[in-house]
Amino acid sequence: MPGPTRGFLGRRRSAGDPRLPPGQYDVGGDWPVLTAEPTPRITPESWTITVDGEVANPTTWTWDEAHALPGAEYRGDIHCVTTWSKFDTHFAGISVDSLLQVAQPTEEGRFVMATSKTGYTTNLPIEDVTGGKAWLVWEFDGKPLTAEHGGPVRMLVPHLYFWKSAKWISRITLLKRDQQGFWEQNGYHDRGDPWRQQRYQGD
């Protein structure tokens, strides 16, 4: 697998728009489809989410069980490392906090590995998925999330570049130590803050 490619091209940044991080452009009504693997077809009936690792109560939820948890929404912007940003998005699902409240991370569980049904992984500090900062979402603009965009359920971590919002999420593992995920092993930044332009290792 080759490393990441620098120099993504897009429309110029809208002058004076405070919502655009450095180096980003407004994609408007579009939502580009970008993925590192073939798109799986997962039915809601077969989908589950597991939280395990450094937790006191490892737990798996089915589609119906996840929907029985308190609902949560995100209204705001998303940013992709390929330089597009999409404003005023509306996602619905559940907060990652609701899952962790049940699973009860231990004091040693300081990092998270998010794993997709495809085997894709991405790593995050626990601080980036708690305190109302991350969701599992199954609706976009009031409609079921499409498979191309990570449906039936994807992770949503909108304050970081969008590769951290793992599509087709199936597992959240709490870890004692940070471990790099798929793109991080291939040269992307371990955290990915768009406002700091943390695109690649060394940024």
C-alpha positions as CSV (number, residue, x, y, z in Angstrom):
1,M,0.0,0.0,0.0
2,P,1.6,3.3,-1.0
3,G,1.7,6.2,1.4
4,P,-0.7,9.2,1.3
5,T,-0.6,11.5,-1.6
6,R,-0.1,15.2,-0.9
7,G,-1.4,18.0,-3.0
8,F,-5.2,17.3,-3.2
9,L,-6.8,20.0,-5.4
10,G,-10.1,21.7,-4.9
11,R,-11.9,25.0,-5.2
12,R,-10.3,27.9,-3.5
13,R,-11.2,28.7,0.1
14,S,-14.0,31.1,0.5
15,A,-12.4,34.3,1.8
16,G,-13.4,35.2,5.3
17,D,-15.4,32.2,6.1
18,P,-14.5,31.3,9.7
19,R,-15.9,27.8,9.4
20,L,-13.3,26.6,6.9
21,P,-10.1,25.2,8.5
22,P,-6.8,26.1,6.7
23,G,-6.4,24.5,3.3
24,Q,-10.1,23.4,3.0
25,Y,-12.8,24.3,0.5
26,D,-16.6,24.3,0.7
27,V,-17.9,21.3,-1.2
28,G,-21.4,22.8,-1.2
29,G,-24.2,20.3,-1.7
30,D,-21.9,17.5,-2.7
31,W,-20.6,14.7,-0.4
32,P,-17.7,12.9,-2.0
33,V,-17.5,9.2,-1.5
34,L,-14.0,8.1,-0.5
35,T,-13.1,4.7,0.8
36,A,-10.0,2.4,1.2
37,E,-11.9,-0.9,0.6
38,P,-15.0,-2.3,-1.3
39,T,-18.3,-1.1,0.1
40,P,-19.9,-3.9,2.2
41,R,-23.7,-4.5,2.2
42,I,-24.7,-4.9,5.9
43,T,-28.3,-5.3,6.9
44,P,-29.5,-3.6,10.0
45,E,-30.6,-7.1,11.3
46,S,-27.1,-8.4,11.1
47,W,-25.3,-5.3,12.4
48,T,-23.9,-5.2,16.0
49,I,-21.6,-2.9,17.9
50,T,-19.2,-4.2,20.5
51,V,-17.3,-2.2,23.1
52,D,-14.4,-4.2,24.7
53,G,-10.8,-4.1,25.8
54,E,-10.0,-2.1,28.9
55,V,-13.6,-1.9,30.2
56,A,-15.3,-3.4,33.2
57,N,-18.4,-4.6,31.3
58,P,-17.7,-5.6,27.7
59,T,-21.0,-5.3,25.8
60,T,-22.5,-6.0,22.4
61,W,-25.6,-4.2,21.1
62,T,-27.8,-5.3,18.2
63,W,-29.5,-2.8,16.0
64,D,-32.7,-2.8,18.1
65,E,-30.7,-2.6,21.4
66,A,-28.6,0.4,20.1
67,H,-31.8,2.1,19.0
68,A,-33.2,1.7,22.5
69,L,-30.4,3.9,23.9
70,P,-31.0,7.6,24.2
71,G,-31.0,9.2,20.8
72,A,-28.5,12.0,19.9
73,E,-27.9,14.3,17.0
74,Y,-25.1,16.3,15.5
75,R,-25.7,19.5,13.5
76,G,-22.5,21.1,12.2
77,D,-19.6,20.8,9.8
78,I,-17.4,17.9,8.7
79,H,-13.9,18.1,7.2
80,C,-12.0,15.6,5.0
81,V,-8.2,15.3,4.7
82,T,-8.6,15.5,0.9
83,T,-9.4,19.2,1.5
84,W,-13.2,19.4,1.2
85,S,-15.5,20.6,4.0
86,K,-19.3,20.2,4.2
87,F,-21.3,22.7,6.2
88,D,-24.5,22.3,8.2
89,T,-24.7,18.5,8.2
90,H,-27.4,16.7,10.3
91,F,-26.7,13.3,11.6
92,A,-28.8,11.2,14.1
93,G,-27.9,8.2,16.1
94,I,-26.5,7.7,19.6
95,S,-23.6,9.3,21.5
96,V,-20.5,7.2,22.1
97,D,-20.8,8.3,25.7
98,S,-24.0,6.2,26.0
99,L,-22.1,3.1,25.0
100,L,-19.1,3.8,27.3
101,Q,-21.5,4.5,30.2
102,V,-22.6,0.9,30.0
103,A,-19.2,-0.6,29.2
104,Q,-17.4,1.4,31.9
105,P,-13.8,2.0,30.7
106,T,-11.1,1.4,33.3
107,E,-8.6,4.0,34.3
108,E,-6.1,2.3,32.0
109,G,-8.4,2.6,28.9
110,R,-6.9,5.8,27.6
111,F,-7.1,5.1,23.9
112,V,-9.6,3.8,21.4
113,M,-9.3,1.6,18.3
114,A,-12.4,1.9,16.1
115,T,-12.8,-1.2,13.8
116,S,-15.1,-1.5,10.8
117,K,-16.8,-4.6,9.5
118,T,-14.3,-4.5,6.7
119,G,-11.4,-4.6,9.1
120,Y,-10.5,-1.0,8.6
121,T,-9.2,0.6,11.8
122,T,-8.5,4.1,13.2
123,N,-7.0,5.2,16.5
124,L,-8.1,8.0,18.8
125,P,-7.4,9.2,22.3
126,I,-10.4,8.6,24.6
127,E,-10.8,12.4,25.1
128,D,-11.7,12.7,21.4
129,V,-14.7,10.3,21.7
130,T,-16.1,11.4,25.1
131,G,-17.8,14.5,26.4
132,G,-20.3,14.7,23.5
133,K,-17.6,14.7,20.8
134,A,-18.4,11.5,19.0
135,W,-21.5,9.5,17.8
136,L,-22.6,6.4,16.1
137,V,-25.0,7.6,13.4
138,W,-27.5,5.8,11.2
139,E,-29.3,8.8,9.7
140,F,-28.2,11.7,7.5
141,D,-30.6,14.6,6.8
142,G,-33.5,12.5,8.1
143,K,-32.8,9.5,5.9
144,P,-31.0,6.2,6.5
145,L,-27.3,6.5,6.1
146,T,-26.4,4.9,2.7
147,A,-23.8,2.1,2.4
148,E,-21.5,4.3,0.4
149,H,-21.3,6.8,3.3
150,G,-20.8,4.1,6.0
151,G,-24.3,2.8,6.5
152,P,-26.1,1.2,8.2
153,V,-23.9,2.8,11.0
154,R,-20.7,4.8,11.0
155,M,-18.7,6.5,13.7
156,L,-18.8,10.3,13.6
157,V,-16.0,12.4,15.1
158,P,-16.6,15.7,13.3
159,H,-13.9,17.8,15.1
160,L,-11.2,15.6,13.4
161,Y,-10.5,14.8,9.8
162,F,-13.2,12.4,8.4
163,W,-11.0,9.3,8.1
164,K,-11.3,9.2,11.9
165,S,-15.1,8.7,11.5
166,A,-14.9,5.0,10.6
167,K,-17.5,3.7,8.2
168,W,-19.4,0.5,8.9
169,I,-18.4,0.6,12.5
170,S,-18.6,-2.7,14.4
171,R,-16.2,-2.5,17.4
172,I,-14.7,0.1,19.8
173,T,-11.8,-1.3,21.7
174,L,-10.3,0.5,24.7
175,L,-6.5,0.3,24.9
176,K,-3.8,1.0,27.5
177,R,-1.5,2.3,24.8
178,D,-2.0,4.0,21.5
179,Q,-1.9,1.8,18.4
180,Q,-1.9,3.1,14.9
181,G,-4.9,2.3,12.6
182,F,-4.9,1.7,8.8
183,W,-4.2,5.2,7.5
184,E,-2.0,6.1,10.4
185,Q,0.3,3.2,9.6
186,N,0.4,4.5,6.0
187,G,1.5,8.0,6.9
188,Y,-1.5,9.9,8.1
189,H,-1.4,11.8,11.4
190,D,-2.3,10.0,14.6
191,R,-4.8,12.6,15.6
192,G,-6.0,14.6,12.6
193,D,-7.1,18.0,13.8
194,P,-8.2,20.0,10.7
195,W,-7.6,23.4,12.4
196,R,-3.9,22.4,12.9
197,Q,-3.7,20.8,9.5
198,Q,-2.6,17.5,11.0
199,R,-2.8,15.6,7.8
200,Y,0.4,13.5,7.8
201,Q,2.9,12.2,10.3
202,G,5.1,15.2,11.2
203,D,2.5,17.9,10.6
